[in-house]
């Protein structure tokens, strides 16, 4: 009986993990589709240049 419960918990954790992973991938693809990569890269470059003191 205890093994059945542990197996069910493992199954639920695996299902939750895969669901969260797929949701994250979908959000990343949505951001790429909206051309958000260029915006994020531009902000990252500006922040790095300001931190180093070149900007």
Beta strands, then each sheet from edge to edge (+ up, - down):
end
